Amino acid sequence: MKHFDETATRAPLAFERLVPALRSAFAAEAQVPPRHVHAIETAGADGAVCKGTVLIMPAWSDAGFLGIKTINIFPGNGGRGLPGLHATYVLYDARTGVPLAMMDGNEITARRTAAASALGASFLAREDARRLLVLGTGRIARMLPAAHASVRPIDEVWVWNHRPEGAEALAAQWRAEGWNARAATDLEAAVRGHADIVSCATLATAPLVRGEWLAPGSHLDLIGSFTPAMRETDEHCFSAARTFVDTPEALQKSGDLLDAMAAGTLRARDVQGTLAELCRGERTGRSSDEERTVFKAVGSALEDLTAATLVWQAAAPTA
């Protein structure tokens, strides 16, 4: 079994390659069972309770690959100076079950999540969208400018975080990479005045973005929360907006959507479509520069399988 560390996993996954690969994958057929979700509670060294979530996400396709990702999410890790997410990915031959490779699941998760965000924006953000506001400073958030710039003419980037020093540090990192980037201290002002695309990549459990702040023509991208207990927006973000999801599973897993449906600002039947339907041309994306759009993603094992397949195929001559 071949091993791909973080660097080797990242190398074949440039967004200019990964976003089109995801588009093709969603337009094709694959088997993606519902994820397994397990809550974890353990006693820490100081006696405090450590809470986490374990996800097990399988997928396979007629291309001959089977992949299983195990992902551990511990939101309290931020206070310990650790990432909140750790993942591993194992790729198998789908015809024999033979293990082919172990890959860096963190890199696959981050890059495929950012790529799916950009894929959604390619259908739903205005063609001239150039100002991106990112909420969050984690691994996925750091990749969003590059991902969105692969589909839209992004030339101005803002970042907000509940820890202002984190936003300042990430903005400085982006500037060093050549981005026109600044930290936002006032989230409401940033949403109202600096955002064609608002992309939320946090582990928040209480609303951050409010619907009254969102301007006509804006695109709201929600890729952080993935359980009923997590949410990044209030229910009004879905009022008078066209809402799309990555997969139907989002309607059962997303706290944002569940809150909006409970409040009556969104009905399940009013969701406009999924990524698969957009990629197959079965649903229409943005229809005018004035309408407001929302994309809610909880992640799909199909995205992981697509990324892992790219990594494996890039190494095929030596695998």
C-alpha positions as CSV (number, residue, x, y, z in Angstrom):
1,M,0.0,0.0,0.0
2,K,1.4,3.3,-1.1
3,H,1.6,6.2,1.4
4,F,0.9,9.9,0.4
5,D,1.9,12.4,3.0
6,E,0.5,16.0,3.1
7,T,2.9,17.3,0.4
8,A,2.3,14.3,-1.9
9,T,-1.4,14.5,-1.4
10,R,-1.5,18.2,-2.1
11,A,0.6,18.3,-5.3
12,P,-2.0,16.9,-7.8
13,L,-4.9,18.9,-6.3
14,A,-4.5,22.4,-7.8
15,F,-8.0,24.0,-7.9
16,E,-7.8,24.5,-11.6
17,R,-7.7,20.7,-11.9
18,L,-9.8,19.7,-8.9
19,V,-12.9,22.0,-9.5
20,P,-13.5,20.6,-13.0
21,A,-12.9,17.1,-11.7
22,L,-15.6,17.6,-9.1
23,R,-17.9,19.0,-11.7
24,S,-17.5,15.8,-13.8
25,A,-17.9,13.6,-10.8
26,F,-21.2,15.2,-9.7
27,A,-22.5,14.9,-13.2
28,A,-21.7,11.2,-13.3
29,E,-22.9,8.2,-11.2
30,A,-21.3,7.0,-8.0
31,Q,-22.4,5.1,-4.9
32,V,-22.3,7.4,-1.8
33,P,-24.0,5.8,1.3
34,P,-25.0,8.1,4.2
35,R,-22.1,8.9,6.5
36,H,-21.8,7.3,9.9
37,V,-21.8,9.8,12.7
38,H,-20.6,9.1,16.2
39,A,-20.4,11.5,19.2
40,I,-17.4,11.1,21.4
41,E,-17.0,12.2,25.0
42,T,-13.8,11.5,27.0
43,A,-12.2,12.9,30.2
44,G,-9.3,15.2,29.6
45,A,-6.1,15.3,31.6
46,D,-7.5,18.2,33.6
47,G,-10.8,16.4,34.3
48,A,-12.7,18.4,31.8
49,V,-15.0,16.6,29.3
50,C,-13.6,16.5,25.7
51,K,-16.3,16.3,23.1
52,G,-15.8,15.4,19.5
53,T,-17.5,13.9,16.4
54,V,-16.3,11.0,14.3
55,L,-17.5,10.7,10.7
56,I,-17.0,7.6,8.5
57,M,-17.6,8.4,4.8
58,P,-17.4,5.7,2.1
59,A,-17.9,6.0,-1.6
60,W,-17.2,4.0,-4.8
61,S,-17.7,4.3,-8.5
62,D,-17.5,2.3,-11.7
63,A,-14.1,3.8,-12.3
64,G,-12.9,1.0,-10.1
65,F,-12.0,2.9,-6.8
66,L,-13.5,2.6,-3.4
67,G,-12.5,5.1,-0.7
68,I,-13.2,5.5,3.0
69,K,-12.5,8.6,5.0
70,T,-12.4,8.7,8.8
71,I,-12.6,12.3,10.1
72,N,-12.4,13.4,13.8
73,I,-13.7,16.8,14.7
74,F,-12.9,18.3,18.1
75,P,-14.0,22.0,18.2
76,G,-12.2,22.5,21.6
77,N,-8.8,21.9,20.0
78,G,-8.5,25.6,19.2
79,G,-8.0,26.4,22.8
80,R,-5.3,23.7,22.9
81,G,-3.4,25.1,19.9
82,L,-4.4,22.2,17.8
83,P,-6.4,21.9,14.5
84,G,-10.1,21.1,15.1
85,L,-10.1,18.4,12.4
86,H,-8.0,15.3,11.7
87,A,-8.7,12.8,9.0
88,T,-7.2,9.8,7.2
89,Y,-8.2,8.5,3.8
90,V,-7.8,4.9,2.5
91,L,-8.2,4.2,-1.3
92,Y,-9.0,0.6,-2.4
93,D,-9.5,-1.3,-5.6
94,A,-13.3,-1.4,-5.8
95,R,-13.2,-4.7,-7.7
96,T,-11.1,-6.7,-5.3
97,G,-11.0,-4.7,-2.0
98,V,-7.2,-4.6,-2.1
99,P,-5.9,-1.5,-0.3
100,L,-4.0,0.8,-2.7
101,A,-3.1,3.9,-0.7
102,M,-3.2,5.8,2.6
103,M,-3.5,9.5,2.0
104,D,-3.5,12.7,4.1
105,G,-7.2,13.0,4.9
106,N,-6.8,16.6,6.2
107,E,-5.4,17.8,2.9
108,I,-8.1,15.9,0.9
109,T,-10.9,17.3,3.1
110,A,-9.7,20.9,3.0
111,R,-9.0,21.0,-0.7
112,R,-12.2,19.2,-1.8
113,T,-14.3,21.4,0.5
114,A,-12.8,24.6,-0.9
115,A,-13.1,23.2,-4.4
116,A,-16.8,22.4,-3.8
117,S,-17.3,25.9,-2.5
118,A,-15.8,27.3,-5.7
119,L,-17.9,24.8,-7.8
120,G,-21.1,26.1,-6.2
121,A,-19.9,29.7,-6.8
122,S,-19.3,28.9,-10.5
123,F,-23.0,28.4,-10.9
124,L,-24.3,30.9,-8.3
125,A,-22.0,33.9,-7.8
126,R,-22.2,36.8,-10.2
127,E,-19.8,36.6,-13.2
128,D,-18.2,39.8,-12.0
129,A,-17.9,38.8,-8.3
130,R,-14.5,40.0,-7.2
131,R,-14.7,40.8,-3.4
132,L,-14.5,37.7,-1.2
133,L,-15.2,37.8,2.6
134,V,-14.0,34.7,4.4
135,L,-15.2,33.8,7.9
136,G,-12.7,31.6,9.7
137,T,-9.0,31.1,9.7
138,G,-8.6,27.3,9.6
139,R,-7.1,25.1,7.0
140,I,-10.1,25.3,4.7
141,A,-10.6,29.0,5.1
142,R,-7.0,29.6,4.1
143,M,-7.6,28.0,0.7
144,L,-10.8,29.8,-0.3
145,P,-9.2,32.8,-2.1
146,A,-7.3,30.4,-4.4
147,A,-10.3,28.2,-4.9
148,H,-12.7,31.0,-5.8
149,A,-10.2,32.7,-8.0
150,S,-10.2,29.7,-10.2
151,V,-13.8,30.4,-11.1
152,R,-14.3,34.2,-10.5
153,P,-12.1,37.3,-10.9
154,I,-11.3,37.7,-7.2
155,D,-9.1,40.6,-6.5
156,E,-10.0,41.7,-3.0
157,V,-10.2,39.4,0.0
158,W,-11.3,40.1,3.6
159,V,-11.2,37.8,6.5
160,W,-13.0,37.9,9.8
161,N,-12.5,35.6,12.9
162,H,-13.8,35.6,16.4
163,R,-10.2,36.0,17.4
164,P,-9.1,39.3,15.7
165,E,-5.5,38.4,15.9
166,G,-6.1,35.3,13.9
167,A,-7.7,37.3,11.1
168,E,-4.8,39.8,11.1
169,A,-2.3,36.9,10.9
170,L,-4.2,35.3,8.0
171,A,-4.6,38.5,6.1
172,A,-0.8,39.1,6.4
173,Q,-0.1,35.6,5.2
174,W,-2.4,36.2,2.2
175,R,-0.7,39.5,1.4
176,A,2.7,37.7,1.5
177,E,1.2,35.3,-1.1
178,G,0.2,38.2,-3.4
179,W,-3.4,38.7,-2.4
180,N,-5.0,42.1,-1.8
181,A,-6.1,41.0,1.7
182,R,-7.3,42.8,4.8
183,A,-8.7,41.7,8.2
184,A,-12.3,42.8,9.1
185,T,-13.0,43.8,12.7
186,D,-16.7,44.7,12.2
187,L,-18.4,41.6,10.6
188,E,-21.7,43.5,9.8
189,A,-19.8,46.3,8.0
190,A,-17.7,43.7,6.1
191,V,-20.8,41.8,4.9
192,R,-22.7,44.9,4.0
193,G,-19.9,46.7,2.3
194,H,-17.1,44.4,1.2
195,A,-18.7,41.1,-0.1
196,D,-19.8,39.8,-3.4
197,I,-19.2,36.4,-1.9
198,V,-19.5,35.6,1.8
199,S,-17.9,32.3,2.5
200,C,-18.3,30.8,6.0
201,A,-15.8,28.1,7.0
202,T,-16.2,27.9,10.8
203,L,-17.2,25.4,13.5
204,A,-19.7,27.9,14.9
205,T,-22.8,26.8,16.9
206,A,-24.5,30.2,17.0
207,P,-25.4,32.5,14.0
208,L,-22.6,34.7,12.7
209,V,-24.2,36.2,9.5
210,R,-27.6,37.9,9.6
211,G,-29.9,38.0,6.6
212,E,-30.5,41.8,6.9
213,W,-26.8,42.4,6.2
214,L,-26.7,40.6,2.8
215,A,-26.9,42.8,-0.3
216,P,-28.9,42.0,-3.4
217,G,-26.7,40.1,-5.9
218,S,-24.6,38.6,-3.2
219,H,-23.7,34.9,-2.8
220,L,-23.6,33.3,0.6
221,D,-21.5,30.2,0.8
222,L,-21.9,28.0,3.9
223,I,-19.3,25.2,4.1
224,G,-18.4,25.1,7.8
225,S,-21.3,23.6,9.7
226,F,-22.3,20.0,9.1
227,T,-24.4,18.8,12.1
228,P,-27.8,19.9,13.4
229,A,-26.0,21.6,16.4
230,M,-23.9,23.8,14.2
231,R,-24.9,27.0,12.4
232,E,-23.2,30.0,10.8
233,T,-26.3,32.1,9.8
234,D,-29.6,33.2,11.1
235,E,-32.9,32.0,9.5
236,H,-33.4,35.3,7.6
237,C,-30.4,34.5,5.4
238,F,-32.7,32.2,3.5
239,S,-35.6,34.6,3.0
240,A,-35.9,36.0,-0.5
241,A,-32.9,33.9,-1.6
242,R,-32.5,31.0,-4.0
243,T,-31.0,28.2,-1.9
244,F,-29.0,25.3,-3.3
245,V,-27.3,22.3,-1.4
246,D,-24.4,20.1,-2.2
247,T,-26.5,16.9,-1.5
248,P,-29.9,16.1,-0.2
249,E,-28.3,15.0,3.0
250,A,-27.8,18.7,3.9
251,L,-31.5,19.0,4.7
252,Q,-31.1,16.5,7.5
253,K,-27.6,17.5,8.7
254,S,-27.3,21.3,8.5
255,G,-28.3,23.3,11.6
256,D,-28.6,26.4,9.3
257,L,-31.2,24.7,7.1
258,L,-33.1,23.0,10.0
259,D,-33.4,26.3,11.8
260,A,-34.7,28.1,8.7
261,M,-37.2,25.4,8.0
262,A,-38.4,25.5,11.6
263,A,-38.8,29.2,11.4
264,G,-40.6,29.1,8.0
265,T,-38.1,31.1,6.1
266,L,-37.2,28.0,4.0
267,R,-39.2,25.0,2.9
268,A,-37.6,21.8,1.8
269,R,-39.5,21.9,-1.5
270,D,-38.2,25.4,-2.2
271,V,-34.5,24.3,-2.3
272,Q,-33.6,25.0,-5.9
273,G,-31.3,22.0,-6.5
274,T,-28.1,20.1,-5.7
275,L,-24.6,20.2,-7.1
276,A,-25.3,17.1,-9.1
277,E,-28.4,18.7,-10.7
278,L,-26.4,21.9,-11.5
279,C,-23.5,19.9,-13.0
280,R,-25.9,17.9,-15.1
281,G,-27.7,21.0,-16.3
282,E,-30.9,19.8,-14.8
283,R,-31.3,23.0,-12.7
284,T,-30.4,26.6,-13.5
285,G,-28.0,28.5,-11.3
286,R,-28.0,32.3,-11.0
287,S,-30.5,33.9,-13.3
288,S,-29.8,37.6,-12.7
289,D,-27.3,40.0,-11.2
290,E,-29.8,41.2,-8.6
291,E,-31.0,37.9,-7.0
292,R,-29.4,36.6,-3.8
293,T,-28.1,33.1,-3.7
294,V,-27.2,30.6,-0.9
295,F,-25.1,27.4,-1.2
296,K,-25.2,25.1,1.8
297,A,-22.7,22.2,1.9
298,V,-22.2,19.5,4.5
299,G,-19.6,17.6,2.4
300,S,-19.8,14.4,0.3
301,A,-17.7,11.3,0.2
302,L,-17.9,11.7,-3.6
303,E,-15.7,14.7,-3.3
304,D,-13.1,12.8,-1.2
305,L,-13.1,9.9,-3.7
306,T,-12.6,12.3,-6.6
307,A,-9.7,14.0,-5.0
308,A,-8.1,10.7,-3.9
309,T,-8.5,9.4,-7.4
310,L,-6.6,12.4,-8.8
311,V,-3.8,11.8,-6.3
312,W,-3.6,8.1,-7.2
313,Q,-3.7,8.7,-11.0
314,A,-1.0,11.4,-10.8
315,A,1.3,8.8,-9.2
316,A,0.2,5.9,-11.4
317,P,3.6,5.6,-13.2
318,T,5.3,4.9,-9.9
319,A,2.4,3.4,-7.9
